[in-house]
Amino acid sequence: GPNLNEENTDPLNDRISLDASENWQYSLHVHSLNEWRSAWQREHASDNKFPSGVFAPYTNAP
């Protein structure tokens, strides 16, 4: 999450590192809400429900 410490105002500290392959930027990126929901249910069946409000803004496929 974001750094809420007021002493540190460097915006680079709150970024996420992406370890991608050399041609990652040229590949097709399909972000399916259904696939994310299925994976979440498979991996988090015992702890909580799928947070669709978190993932939905980043989807570009059903």
Secondary structure, DSSP 8 states (H G I E B T S, - for coil): -----TT---GGGG-------TTGGGS----BHHHHHHHHHHHSTTT----HHHHGGG--B-
